[in-house]
Amino acid sequence: MLTEKISHDTVIILDFGSQYTQLIARRVREAGVYCEILPFDITWEEISAKNPKGVILSGGPASVFAQNAPRPAPQLLKKAGFPVLGICYGLQLIAVARGGRVEPSDFREYGPAKLTVMDTASRLFAGLTTEMDVWMSHGDHIVDMPLSFRITGRTGAALNAAEDLSNSLYGLQFHPEVAHTPYGGQILKNFVLEICKARPDWSPGAIIEEQVERIRAQVKDKKVVCGLSGGVDSTVAAALVHRAIGERQICIFVDSGLLREGEFETTCEIFNKSLQLEVRGVRAAHRFLGALRGVVDPEQKRREIGRVFIEIFEQEAESINDVEFLVQGTLYPDVIESVSVRGPSAVIKTHHNVGGLPERMRLKLVEPLRELFKDEVRAAGREMGISEELLSRHPFPGPGLAVRIIGEVTESRLRLLRAADRIIDEELRGAKLYDEVWQAFPVLLPVSTVGVMGDFRTYEQVVALRAVTSTDGMTADWARLPHEILAQISARLVSEVQGINRVVYDISSKPPSTIEWE
């Protein structure tokens, strides 16, 4: 991964383990400002070297009273020379460091609250109403703020916003980054644009220009292979690399046997005709199914799939001179959910193109989308003229249908799941609902139940239907699909797919659940 970048005004977000840290980054970028998420314990020298326009301290699950509570460089909590905003746990850190008092609360304050702005001259709340809905998530609470601070917002009798203009320190006890705080985006925009004075020059055009230059600097005169999956991410990654180095990129689309029905043939045709990419198709279903034989653990599935993918890419690269690099469509959420490199946030799962790679790999990685969210990837794709047909496709996991089969992956179970997936896609498109949801797919469960078909007893498998709405994949809510559509999908699955006799609907949100089941 390249670390050099074209110069943008930068806001740094220090990660203290909040589940919402990535949402802070999205809100800052929506304001047009480039930001980086870094570990909470980065040194003062490293922070200063980045010359940030401001720093945001995220929330986190720790208590400031804990013996090993995560703390940032002490200089940040004094007078850093640039504005610092603490959110939730971040505000409590500032309060304690400056001589204030934080105490455990008798109850954990979680959920909606009504904030009253106490100081209409507040720069954080400039242009906003004096009453607003906010989202709370904390146990400890601030009893006394340091004398240099003025209280700018309260919920009930509790202080929830404070500012120390003399030291450029700002704090919010609530979470402005979540959708449940409707004016939160404007609050963060006020911070980065009006208080930090950061230039809003982060845009799809800037992303493309920057990544093209980085790709050229990394690859130089060598050739690269690109691992296509048919999804949005690898498509935009391939288009960026093609813009940077042209015909020196050879795309490889592997039929792993884990793709959706007819996807291998149709995707090869789309890439060749629409994007003018050189695509080599590789049929390798037998290799993947062989590697997955007897494997039921989801992490082991991802590791085996990642290993076989890399073996195939390296073998294909051997037939091409001067190939040293492999292009992948890795996204920011993939990195965050796979490898805990940005603070104490927990590892959720291994993505085959992040944490599932073998330790020894001959090809070097080119990952032009590694710091981008899905909505930024789609925006960059539109800027490059990629068709909406490709960009509006639902996300599809790199390990394919293997992570939508709970238990062992077999050819017979794959055939059943492909048929179910096709029916769901047809029904959503027919009802004009495909573009209304982020993802919709079936999950084959390792459960058989009793049913009755044509007066005969059946003992067949259960399929769970998962449909969610989201903007970036970091958080998601279950889709409220019309009952008649759910009924139609269920009827078709049971009557048309031999082996299924029961359909259930997943109504879990992310968090606490993930979108994919494995």
N, C-alpha and C positions, 0 to 999 in steps of 0.2 A: 504494500500500500504506500502511495506517495504521501509525504508530509508537506511538501512545498505547495504553496497556493498563491494565487494572485492576491494582492493586498486589498482587504476589505476592512472597514471598521468592524471590530470584533467585540462581542459581549461574551464573557465566560460564565458558564453555569457550573457551579461545583455540586457534585452529586453526593448527597448524604444518605442515599438509599431510598428515597421516596419513589413510590410507584408512579408518581406524576412527573418525574424529572423530564422525561422526553416530551411531555406536553408543554412544559415551559419553553423548551427549544422550539417547538412548532409555533407557539404564539409569537416568539421573538422573530422568527423567520417570516411569519405572516405579516409582520410590520416592516419587512424588507431589510432586516438587519441580520448579518451573518453572526452565528454563535457557535460555540464549541462546548461540549459537555466534558468536564475533566474530573478526575478523582478529588475528593474533598481534601486529601492530604498533599496535594501538589505544593511544591515549595514556593515561597515568596519570590525567589529569583526566577523561577519558571513562569510565574504569573506575570511579573514585571517584563520579562523578555517578550511576551506576547502583546505588550502595549495595549491592554484592553480599554475600551471606552467605559466599561462598567462590569461589575460582577454580581451575579445572583446566587444566593445560597439557597439550595432546595430544601424542602422538608425532609423528614426522615423518621424511621420508627424508633430511634433511640431517645433516651431521656438525657437532658443535660446533667442530671445527677449521677448517671452511670459512671463507674470508674474508668471505663474505656470508651466513653462517649466520643464519637468522631468530632474533631475540631479542626478548623482551617488554620492557615498561617496567622499568627497573632496580629501581624500588621494590618490584615484585612478588617479587623474588628476595632481598630483605633482610628487612624486617619490615613486611608490608603492613597489618597491623591486622585481618586476617581470614585464615582458613586457606587455604593454597595446596597443591594436590596436583599433582605432576609425574609424568606417565606416559611411560616409555621416554625419548625425546628430552627431554621435559619435566624428568625427573629429572636427566639429565645437565646440562641448563642450570643447574639449582639447584646441583648439586655444584660446577661450575666457578665460578659466581658467588660461592659461599661459601668458596672456597679449596680445594676438593677436586681430585682428579686423574682425568682421563678419558683413556684411551688407545685407539688402534685395536686391534681384536681380530684374532687370526690367522685367525679364521674367523667368518662371519656366523652368529649363533645364531638359528635360525628353527625354530619348531615346538614340540611339547610338551616340558614339563620338569616336574620334581617340586620343589615349593617346601617348605622346612622353615621354620616360624615359629620364630624364635630368641628372641622376647620375648613371652611370653603376656600381658603387660600392655599390648601394643600396642592402641591404640584402633581402628586400621584392621582388625585381625584379630579383634576382639572377637566372641566367640560361635562362632568357627570352629575347625575341627580344626587340629592343628599340622603336618599333612602334607596337601598339596593339589596337584592338577594345575593348571598354568598354561601360557599360550601366550606364546612369546618371538618377537621380531622386531627384531633390532638387530645392528649391526656393531661400533660402539664399545662399550667397557664401562668401568665405574667401577673404578678401582684403589684409590683412597683417598677416603673421605667426609670432609667437614669434621669437626673435633673436636666441634662442638656436636651432631652427629647420633649416634644410636644405630642399629645395624644390627638390623632386626627380622625379616628374612627372607633366606634364601639358597637358591640352586639349585646343588647340587654345592659347588664352592669359591667361587662367585661371589655377591657381594651382590646382592640383588634387591628389597629393601625397606628404607627408612630413615625415621626421624622426628626432627625437631628441635622438641620441644614448646615450648621457650622462644621460638621465632620462628614457631610454627604452620606449619612447613614439613613436607611429607610427600612421599614418592616411592616409585614402583614401577617396576622395570625391565621387568616383564612387562605384558601387556595384560589388565586386569580386565574390559574391556568386551565381549570376544568370547565366543562360546558355548563355546569350547575351554577357558575358565577357568571351571569350573562354579560356583565361589563368588564369581566376580567381581562379580556384581550385588549381593551382600551386602556386599562390601568397599566398593563405591561408595555403597551405602546407609548404611553406617557413617560414611563421610566426610560426606555431605550432611546426614544427620539427627543423628548423635551428635556429630560434630566441628564442623560448620558451624552446627548448631542451626537449620536451615532448616525452615519450616513446610511440611508435606506437604499443600498445598491445591490442587494441580494435578490436576484430575479432569475426566471428560467433562462434568459439570454446570458446572464452572468455565469450561471451554472455551466451552460454549454461551452462558452468561451474558455472558462477556467479548466474544465475537464479535458477539452481538446488539447490545450497546451500541456497539461500534466501528462496525458497519454503520450504525446510526442516526445516529451523529455524523458519519460521512463523507457519507452520502447526503442527509441532512436531508429536505426535502420533495420531492425529485426522483424520477423514475422510473428504473428500471434494466431492462436486458435481460440475460438469463442464457443463456450458451451451454451447452446441455445436450448431453451425448454419450451418455447412457444408462448410463454407468458410475457407480461408487460415489462418486467424487470430486465430479463435477458435481451428482449427486443430493443429497448432503449439503450442498454449498454452496448449492444452490437452496432446500433446506429451511430452512437458517439464515437466508437473506435473507428468505424468506417469513415466518418467525417475527418478523423485525425490522420489516419494512415492509409485509407483507401483499400486497394486490392491486396495489401499485405496482411489482411485479416481473412482467415479461412474459418467459417462457422461449421460447427459439428453438432448435428441434432441426433441424439441417440434415442432409438426406440428401446426403452428399458423394459417394455412389457407392462409398465406401470402407468401408461398414459390413458387418457380418455378415449372413447370409441372414435376411430377414424382420425385422431389428432395428428398422427405422424404424417400421413399423406397430405392432409389439407395444410398443415403448417409449413411443410417444405415448399409447397406451391406458393403460399403467400409470401414467404421470405424471398424466394427467387424472383417473383414477378413484381411485387410491390416495393420491396426495398433494394432490389438489385444486389443482394448479398450472395456471395459464393457459399452455398450450403452443401455439405456432404452428409448424407443420411447413413446411419450405422444401425443395423438390426442386431440387437444384443439381448433380447428378452431372456434367452436361455441362461445367460451369464448372471443376470440379476436374480432370477428365480432360483438358480442354483445356490447363490450366496445367501439367499433368504430362507432356504429350506430349514425348517425346524426353529427359526428365530421368532420369538414372541415379544421380547423386550423392545420397546419403542426406540430407546437410545441405540441399542445394538443394530436395529434395522437401519437407522440413519447412518451409522458408521459403516455398515456393510455396503450400503448404496453409494455413499461417498467414495469408498475405496474402489469400487468397480468403475464408477464414473471416471476417476482420475486415471486408472489403468487404461481405459479406452482412449481418453484424450491423449495420454502420453504415447500410446501405440500409434494413433493416427498422426501425431506430430512427428514421429520418426520418419514418416514417408515424405515430409515436407522439409526442405532445407531452411536453416536459420530460424527455426521456431524456438523461442525461449520463454514465451509468455502464454498464460491462459486467462481469458477474459471471463468474468463471472458477474452476474447481476445481483450481487449481495447488497442488501439495503441496511439502513441504520437499525430498524427494529430487529433484523436478523442478528446483527452484531450484539445488540443489547440483550436479547433473549438467549443468546448462545454462550457468550463469553463475558464473564464479569470483569471487564477491564476499565470500567468508568466509575469506580466507587463501589460501595458495599451492596449494590443491588444484586438480588439473587439470580443465578442462572436458571432459566425456565426450561429450555430444551436445546438440544443440539440441532443446528441446521446443517444439512449435508454439505453446503457450500461455505460454512464458517467453521464450526467446531468439529465437523465430521471428516475433515480432510486428514489424510495420513501424515504422520510427522515428517517423513522423508518424501519429498515431491520434487521431481526434476524441473517442472515448469514453475516459473515465477508468476504470481497473481497480479492481474490488472483488474481493479474493482472500482470503476468510475462512479458508481452509485452508492458507495459504502457509507457516506455521510448524509444520505438523502432519505427523506420520508417518501412514502408511496405517492402522495399527492404532488410532491415536488418532481418525482420521476415522470408522472403523467404530464405535468406542465411542461417539462423539458421536451418530452416526446411530441407534444402538440407544436411547440416552437420549431421543432425540426421537420414538421410536416408529416409525421407518422399518422396513419389513418385512425379514425376514432374506433373503427371495428377492432383494431388490435389493442388500442389503449383502454377500451372499455371492458375488455375481458376480465372476468373475475380472477383474482389471484389463485394460483395453483401451486401447491407445495413442491419444492424441488424433488423430494423423495416420491412424489406422485401419489398414486392410490394406495401405496404401501402403508401410509400413515392414516388412511381412512378405513383400513381393515384391522380391527382389534384382534390380535392373535396372529397365527401364522398366515403368511401370504402364499396362496396357491393359485394356479391358473383358473380353477373352477370358481374360486371366490372372486377373483378379478373379473371374470366374465359376468358374474352376477352384479357386481358393483358398477361396472361400465354401463350395463343396461339400465340400472337405477339412476345413474348420473345423467344419462341421455334423456330419460323421461322428465326429470326435474328441470333440466335445461329447456326442453321443449315447452313445458307447461308455463314456466316463468316468461319465456319469450312470447308465447301465444297470448298471455294475459298482460303484456307490456309492463312486466314487473322486474325484468332482468336488470335494468339499470337502476332500479330503486333499492337494490340490496348490494352489499359489499361482496358477499360470498354466499353461495347456497350449494349444498352438496350432501350426499348420503354417507353415512358411516355404517359399515357392516359390523354388527356386534357378535361376539362369540356366545350367543344365547339362542336357544331354540325354544319355541313355545307351541302349545297345542292350538290348532285351528280347525275349521270345518270348511271344506270346499266340495261342492257338488255332493253333499251327504256323506262325504268321506272325511275321516279324521286325518289331519296333517300334523306334522311335527317339523316345523321349518324355522328359518332364521328371522331375526329382527333387524330392521334397518332404522337408524335414527336419522331424521332429517335435520340438518343444521343450516339456518339462514340468519345472517347478521347484517346490521347496518353499522357503518364506520366511515371515517375519513382518512385514517392513516394506518389502521391495523393495530395500533398500540392499545386502544380501548375499543370496545364494540358492545352493541346491545342486540338482543335477539329481535329479529324482524317480525313485526305484527302482520303477517301475511293473512289475507282474507280467508275465512274459514272454507269458503267454497273452493278456493285454490288448493288448500291443504287436503280437502276431501278428494278432489280430483287426482292429485298426486298420489295419495294413499291408495285410491281405487286402482289406478293404473299399475302401481308397483306390485300390489298383491295379485292382480289378475294377469299381468303381462310378464312378470319376472318369476319364472319357476324357481322355487327355493325360498321365497319370501312370503310370510303369512301375517306379519305384523309390522306396523309403522308407528314410531313415536317421534315427537317433536321436541327438540332441545330448546328450552327457554332460559338458558344460562347466559349471563353477560360476562364480558372480559374487562377488568377482573371481576370476580375471582377465577373464573374459568379461562381457558385459552380458546381461540377460535377453532383450531384443529383439535381433535381429541387426543392425538399423540404428537 
